[in-house]
């Protein structure tokens, strides 16, 4: 079944909604899953367990991001190859993605076992949080390669124009995790072990469904063993673009190290629990914009590969418009209902009171989120690794981490919370400038393309 051709022909507005809404629903479901996970853990185990999840998840997602980065890098290559009509390149790209994902994620899982205590301590696993974190970490690790594979396949599915299937890959683990949380934590009273087991099995379910899609004949990539051969030029192309996503997750993990340790230093275990609640809400609040960004990537990549410059410019503008409107509505809801939102997670009144102002400061620049994401996503979609890398690292690497180091010296714990809106504002400015430059380059490429077409149609004879 050929899903991809409509990426270059359907109206951009409807196409963006068709791509973005399933992605947003999938991310929303995952976000709700994370929130419910925290609710179960916070209500039935305690605030220290929330702190443990805050420590462990950045580690597991750092390992799993190998799959995501290879998936996004390969998806960019596949989108442009399908747009240019090169189906053979798309299939061999897919094969190389699978091989590298399995090898690399398995290696880092083994490393995680050998250096478990050191890694947990690095990410803030200290005090009363450590025992909970160790239990959760040990259960999740075996399933991390499956999570990495699910992330990879999800991006490839979206690249070939099957957003509803990609949505299902994200929804299935959420449903499995929520159901098993009820069974393991409430009915069987397995505590942190039950929380970890439920999450682990949800990763496996997600990967199995994605694998089924490709083996069922519904994919136009038609996977075969011959496509699993190493191709170094393809690998370089995949990794050059995928390194952007890996760098993003790497810098997020570095942020987790800096942030968790700084929070522990200035606010103790309690501040880690506060951040755990805020962090879960950040994913939930951003789900529509993340969905728009995920929908944007295959459309921009396909049309850039097909040299349909007007469609590329149109999807940039509409993605920013849709995302900004949605982010602004989300911002208002969070600001008005902050105490009610926080009370869903935790019963301890003193933590609720301290979390309210912290959450409002962290979410202050939410309306600027779309520009931050589309800037890096555009350059990633068209295969420009260096500017995509630069824009990806801007928020956490160039602004947020330095601010978290500096501001607490002057403002204490409050300095950590205000670092977020300051970094968001500065990042939005940088991405706005980069997008303006990208739009100008598109116009130049269009003019050059038209000039070549005129010369070919009316050659000069001497």
matplotlib code that plots the C-alpha trace (Angstrom):
import matplotlib.pyplot as plt

x = [0.0, 1.5, 0.8, 3.4, 2.3, -0.4, 2.4, 3.2, -0.3, -2.9, -3.8, -1.3, -3.8, -5.7, -2.6, -1.0, -4.1, -4.1, -0.5, -0.5, -3.8, -2.8, 0.7, -0.8, -3.3, -0.4, 1.7, -1.3, -1.9, 1.7, 1.5, -1.6, 0.1, 3.0, 0.7, -1.4, 1.8, 2.8, -0.6, -0.5, 3.0, 2.4, -0.9, -0.1, 3.7, 4.7, 6.4, 9.9, 8.7, 7.9, 11.4, 12.8, 10.9, 12.3, 15.8, 15.4, 13.3, 16.0, 18.5, 16.2, 15.1, 18.8, 19.4, 16.2, 16.9, 19.4, 16.4, 14.6, 17.6, 18.2, 14.4, 14.3, 17.5, 16.3, 12.8, 14.3, 16.2, 13.2, 10.8, 13.2, 13.9, 10.2, 9.6, 12.3, 10.9, 13.9, 12.1, 15.3, 17.2, 14.2, 14.2, 18.0, 17.8, 15.2, 17.3, 20.3, 18.2, 17.1, 20.6, 22.2, 19.3, 19.4, 23.2, 23.7, 20.8, 21.7, 25.3, 24.2, 21.8, 24.7, 26.7, 23.7, 23.8, 27.5, 27.5, 24.1, 24.9, 27.2, 24.7, 21.8, 23.9, 24.9, 21.2, 20.3, 19.5, 20.5, 19.0, 15.7, 15.1, 18.0, 16.3, 13.1, 15.2, 17.3, 14.2, 12.6, 15.8, 16.6, 13.1, 13.1, 16.5, 15.8, 13.0, 14.9, 15.9, 12.2, 11.4, 14.2, 12.9, 9.3, 10.6, 12.5, 9.6, 7.2, 9.2, 9.5, 5.8, 5.1, 7.6, 5.8, 2.5, 0.7, 0.0, -2.8, -0.6, 2.1, -0.5, -1.4, 2.2, 2.1, -1.3, -0.9, 1.8, -0.1, -3.2, -1.1, 0.7, -2.4, -4.2, -1.2, -0.6, -4.1, -3.4, 0.2, 0.1, -3.4, -4.6, -1.4, 0.3, 3.7, 4.8, 7.7, 8.4, 4.8, 5.2, 8.4, 7.0, 3.9, 6.1, 8.4, 5.6, 4.1, 7.4, 7.3, 3.7, 4.5, 7.4, 5.4, 2.6, 5.0, 6.8, 3.4, 2.7, 5.8, 5.4, 1.7, 2.3, 0.7, 4.0, 5.2, 8.8, 8.3, 11.2, 13.6, 16.8, 18.8, 18.0, 19.8, 23.2, 25.5, 25.8, 28.3, 27.2, 23.5, 24.6, 26.5, 23.4, 21.2, 23.5, 24.3, 20.6, 19.8, 22.6, 20.5, 17.8, 20.5, 22.1, 18.8, 18.1, 21.7, 21.5, 18.1, 19.8, 22.7, 20.1, 18.5, 21.9, 22.5, 18.9, 18.4, 21.6, 21.0, 17.5, 18.7, 21.4, 19.0, 15.7, 16.4, 14.3, 11.2, 12.3, 12.9, 9.3, 8.1, 10.1, 8.7, 5.2, 6.1, 8.1, 5.1, 2.9, 5.4, 4.9, 1.2, 0.9, 3.1, 1.4, -0.5, 2.6, 4.7, 2.0, 2.2, 6.0, 5.7, 3.2, 5.4, 8.5, 7.4, 5.5, 8.4, 10.9, 8.9, 8.1, 11.7, 12.8, 10.2, 11.4, 8.0, 9.3, 5.9, 4.5, 7.5, 7.0, 3.3, 3.7, 6.3, 3.8, 0.8, 2.6, 3.7, 0.3, -1.6, 1.0, 1.1, -2.6, -2.9, 0.1, -1.4, -4.7, -2.7, -0.8, -4.0, -5.5, -2.3, -2.0, -5.7, -6.0, -2.5, -3.5, -6.2, -3.8, -1.1, -3.6, -4.3, -0.8, -0.1, -1.9, 0.8, -0.4, 3.0, 4.3, 1.2, 1.7, 5.4, 4.7, 2.1, 4.4, 7.2, 4.9, 3.7, 7.2, 8.3, 5.3, 5.5, 6.9, 4.7, 3.2, 6.8, 7.1, 6.1, 8.8, 11.4, 10.4, 9.7, 13.1, 15.1, 12.6, 12.7, 16.5, 16.2, 13.5, 15.5, 18.7, 20.8, 22.4, 24.6, 22.0, 19.5, 22.1, 22.8, 19.1, 18.5, 21.2, 20.2, 17.7, 19.2, 22.8, 23.4, 20.8, 19.0, 22.0, 24.2, 21.3, 20.6, 24.3, 24.3, 20.9, 20.6, 23.7, 21.7, 18.1, 18.3, 15.7, 13.6, 16.5, 16.0, 12.4, 12.9, 15.7, 13.0, 11.1, 14.3, 15.8, 12.5, 12.4, 16.1, 15.6, 12.5, 14.5, 17.3, 14.9, 12.9, 16.0, 17.0, 13.6, 13.7, 17.1, 15.6, 12.7, 15.0, 17.1, 14.0, 13.1, 16.7, 16.5, 13.2, 14.6, 17.6, 15.4, 13.2, 16.3, 17.6, 14.1, 14.1, 17.6, 16.6, 13.4, 15.1, 18.8, 21.2, 22.6, 25.9]
y = [0.0, 3.4, 5.9, 8.4, 10.1, 12.2, 14.0, 15.8, 16.3, 16.8, 20.3, 21.3, 22.3, 19.0, 17.0, 18.6, 17.9, 14.3, 13.8, 15.9, 14.8, 11.1, 12.0, 14.4, 11.7, 9.2, 11.7, 12.6, 9.0, 8.5, 11.7, 10.6, 7.3, 9.1, 11.2, 8.2, 6.3, 9.2, 9.3, 5.6, 5.9, 9.1, 8.0, 4.4, 4.4, 8.0, 11.1, 9.4, 7.0, 10.0, 11.2, 7.7, 7.8, 11.3, 9.8, 6.6, 7.7, 10.1, 7.2, 4.7, 7.2, 8.2, 4.5, 4.2, 7.5, 5.5, 4.0, 7.3, 9.0, 6.3, 6.3, 10.1, 10.1, 7.2, 8.7, 11.9, 9.9, 7.7, 10.7, 12.4, 9.1, 8.4, 12.0, 11.6, 8.2, 6.1, 3.2, 1.0, 3.6, 3.8, 0.0, -0.3, 2.7, 0.9, -2.3, -0.4, 1.3, -2.0, -3.5, -0.4, 0.0, -3.5, -3.6, -0.2, -0.3, -3.8, -2.6, 0.3, -1.9, -4.1, -1.0, 0.1, -3.1, -3.0, 0.7, 0.8, 2.5, 5.0, 6.0, 6.3, 8.5, 10.7, 11.3, 12.2, 8.8, 9.7, 9.5, 7.8, 7.8, 5.4, 2.1, 2.9, 4.0, 0.8, -1.4, 0.5, 0.7, -3.1, -4.0, -1.6, -2.3, -5.6, -4.0, -0.9, -2.4, -3.1, 0.5, 1.7, -0.5, 0.8, 4.4, 3.6, 1.9, 4.6, 7.2, 5.1, 4.4, 8.1, 8.8, 6.5, 8.3, 6.0, 8.3, 6.3, 3.2, 5.4, 6.7, 3.1, 2.3, 5.0, 4.3, 0.6, 0.9, 3.5, 1.3, -1.7, 0.2, 1.8, -1.6, -3.3, -0.5, -1.1, -4.9, -4.8, -1.7, -1.7, -5.3, -7.2, -4.5, -5.0, -1.4, -0.1, -3.5, -3.6, -0.1, -1.1, -4.4, -2.6, -0.1, -2.8, -4.9, -1.8, -1.3, -4.9, -4.5, -1.3, -2.9, -6.1, -4.1, -2.1, -5.2, -6.8, -3.8, -4.4, -8.2, -8.0, -6.5, -3.2, -1.3, -0.2, -0.7, -4.5, -5.5, -8.3, -9.9, -8.6, -5.0, -5.7, -5.5, -2.7, 0.2, 2.7, 5.7, 5.2, 4.7, 8.0, 9.8, 8.2, 9.0, 12.5, 13.5, 11.1, 12.5, 15.6, 13.6, 11.7, 15.0, 16.4, 13.4, 13.5, 17.1, 16.4, 13.7, 16.1, 18.6, 15.9, 15.3, 19.0, 19.8, 16.8, 17.4, 21.1, 20.6, 18.1, 20.6, 23.5, 21.8, 18.2, 15.1, 17.2, 19.4, 16.4, 15.3, 18.8, 18.6, 15.1, 16.5, 19.5, 17.4, 15.1, 18.0, 19.5, 16.5, 16.6, 20.3, 20.1, 17.2, 19.2, 21.1, 17.9, 16.4, 19.3, 18.9, 15.2, 15.8, 18.6, 16.4, 13.9, 16.6, 19.0, 16.2, 14.6, 18.0, 19.1, 15.9, 16.5, 20.1, 21.5, 24.6, 26.4, 23.4, 23.4, 27.1, 26.6, 23.8, 25.9, 28.8, 26.7, 24.5, 27.6, 29.1, 26.0, 25.2, 28.6, 29.0, 25.6, 26.3, 29.6, 27.9, 25.3, 28.1, 29.7, 26.5, 25.7, 29.2, 29.2, 25.7, 25.1, 24.0, 21.7, 20.0, 19.4, 18.0, 15.2, 13.9, 14.2, 14.4, 16.2, 19.8, 21.3, 19.9, 21.1, 24.7, 24.7, 23.2, 25.9, 28.8, 26.6, 25.2, 28.6, 29.9, 26.9, 27.2, 31.0, 30.9, 28.0, 30.0, 30.2, 26.4, 25.9, 28.2, 26.4, 22.9, 23.8, 25.5, 22.4, 20.1, 22.0, 21.6, 17.9, 17.2, 18.6, 16.8, 19.7, 18.2, 21.0, 23.8, 21.2, 20.1, 23.7, 24.6, 21.3, 22.2, 25.8, 25.6, 23.1, 23.3, 27.0, 28.6, 26.4, 24.4, 27.5, 29.4, 26.5, 26.7, 30.5, 31.7, 29.6, 31.3, 34.5, 33.4, 29.9, 27.3, 30.1, 30.7, 27.1, 27.7, 31.1, 29.6, 27.8, 30.8, 32.8, 29.9, 29.5, 33.1, 33.2, 29.9, 31.2, 34.2, 32.1, 29.7, 32.5, 33.9, 30.5, 29.9, 33.3, 32.3, 28.9, 30.5, 32.8, 29.9, 28.1, 31.1, 31.1, 27.3, 27.8, 30.6, 28.5, 25.5, 27.7, 29.1, 25.6, 24.6, 27.6, 26.8, 23.2, 24.1, 26.9, 25.9, 28.4, 27.1, 28.4]
z = [0.0, -1.0, 1.8, 0.9, -2.3, -0.7, 1.3, -2.0, -3.3, -0.6, 0.7, 3.4, 6.1, 5.9, 5.5, 8.5, 10.6, 9.3, 10.3, 13.5, 15.2, 15.4, 16.6, 19.2, 20.4, 20.7, 22.6, 24.7, 25.6, 26.6, 28.6, 30.4, 31.0, 32.6, 34.7, 35.8, 36.6, 38.8, 40.4, 41.3, 42.6, 44.5, 46.0, 46.8, 47.4, 48.3, 47.1, 47.3, 44.6, 42.3, 42.9, 42.0, 38.7, 38.1, 38.5, 36.4, 33.4, 32.0, 32.1, 30.3, 27.7, 27.1, 26.1, 24.2, 22.4, 20.3, 18.6, 18.4, 16.9, 14.3, 13.6, 13.1, 11.0, 8.9, 8.6, 7.2, 4.6, 3.8, 3.4, 1.0, -0.9, -1.3, -2.4, -5.1, -6.1, -4.9, -3.2, -3.1, -1.0, 1.4, 1.9, 2.5, 4.9, 6.9, 7.1, 8.3, 11.0, 12.5, 12.7, 14.4, 16.8, 18.2, 18.4, 20.1, 22.5, 23.7, 24.4, 26.5, 28.5, 29.5, 30.5, 32.6, 34.5, 35.2, 36.3, 37.9, 41.2, 39.7, 37.0, 39.5, 41.8, 38.8, 38.0, 41.6, 43.1, 46.7, 50.2, 50.6, 46.8, 46.0, 47.0, 45.0, 42.0, 42.1, 42.1, 39.2, 37.2, 37.4, 36.1, 33.2, 31.7, 29.9, 27.9, 26.8, 23.4, 22.7, 23.6, 21.3, 18.5, 19.0, 18.8, 15.6, 13.9, 14.9, 13.1, 10.0, 10.0, 10.1, 7.3, 4.9, 5.6, 8.1, 11.1, 12.6, 12.8, 14.4, 16.9, 17.8, 18.5, 21.2, 22.5, 23.1, 25.8, 27.6, 27.8, 28.9, 31.5, 33.1, 33.3, 34.8, 37.2, 38.6, 38.9, 40.2, 42.4, 43.8, 43.8, 44.2, 46.3, 44.6, 45.1, 43.1, 41.6, 40.2, 38.8, 37.0, 35.7, 34.3, 32.4, 31.2, 29.7, 28.1, 26.1, 24.9, 23.7, 21.8, 19.9, 19.1, 17.5, 15.4, 14.2, 13.3, 11.1, 9.0, 8.8, 7.9, 4.4, 5.2, 4.8, 1.4, 2.6, 2.4, 4.8, 3.7, 5.1, 2.1, 3.3, 6.6, 5.0, 6.4, 4.0, 5.3, 3.2, 4.3, 7.9, 7.8, 6.4, 9.0, 11.9, 10.7, 10.9, 13.8, 15.9, 16.2, 18.1, 20.1, 21.0, 22.1, 24.4, 25.5, 26.5, 28.2, 30.2, 31.0, 32.1, 34.3, 36.0, 36.6, 37.5, 39.8, 41.7, 42.0, 43.2, 45.8, 46.9, 47.3, 48.2, 49.2, 48.2, 48.4, 45.5, 43.3, 43.9, 43.0, 39.8, 39.0, 39.0, 36.9, 34.4, 33.9, 33.2, 30.7, 28.4, 28.9, 28.2, 25.2, 23.5, 20.8, 19.8, 19.8, 17.6, 15.1, 15.0, 14.4, 11.6, 10.2, 9.7, 7.0, 5.1, 5.0, 4.2, 1.4, -0.3, 0.0, -1.6, -4.4, -4.8, -4.0, -2.3, -2.0, 0.0, 2.3, 3.1, 3.6, 6.1, 8.1, 8.4, 9.2, 11.7, 13.6, 13.5, 14.7, 17.3, 18.8, 19.1, 20.9, 23.2, 24.2, 25.2, 27.2, 28.9, 30.2, 31.5, 33.5, 34.9, 36.1, 37.4, 38.8, 42.4, 41.1, 38.7, 41.3, 43.9, 41.4, 41.9, 45.6, 49.0, 51.0, 51.3, 52.0, 48.7, 46.8, 48.2, 47.1, 43.7, 42.6, 42.2, 40.8, 38.1, 37.1, 36.6, 34.6, 32.2, 31.8, 28.2, 26.9, 24.0, 22.5, 22.4, 18.7, 17.3, 19.4, 18.0, 14.4, 13.9, 14.6, 13.0, 9.7, 9.3, 10.4, 7.9, 5.0, 6.0, 7.3, 10.3, 11.5, 11.9, 13.2, 15.8, 16.8, 17.2, 19.1, 21.7, 22.1, 24.9, 27.3, 26.3, 25.6, 28.0, 30.5, 32.0, 32.4, 34.0, 36.4, 37.4, 37.8, 39.1, 42.3, 43.6, 43.7, 44.1, 45.7, 44.6, 43.0, 40.6, 39.2, 38.4, 36.6, 34.5, 32.4, 31.0, 30.4, 28.4, 26.5, 25.5, 24.3, 22.4, 20.6, 19.3, 18.0, 16.2, 14.7, 13.1, 11.9, 10.3, 8.5, 7.1, 6.0, 4.3, 2.4, 1.3, 0.0, -2.2, -3.6, -4.3, -6.1, -8.3, -9.2, -10.0, -12.3, -13.9, -14.7, -16.1, -18.4, -19.7, -20.4, -22.2, -24.2, -24.7, -26.1, -29.4, -30.6]

ax = plt.figure().add_subplot(projection="3d")
ax.plot(x, y, z, "-o")
ax.set_aspect("equal")
plt.show()
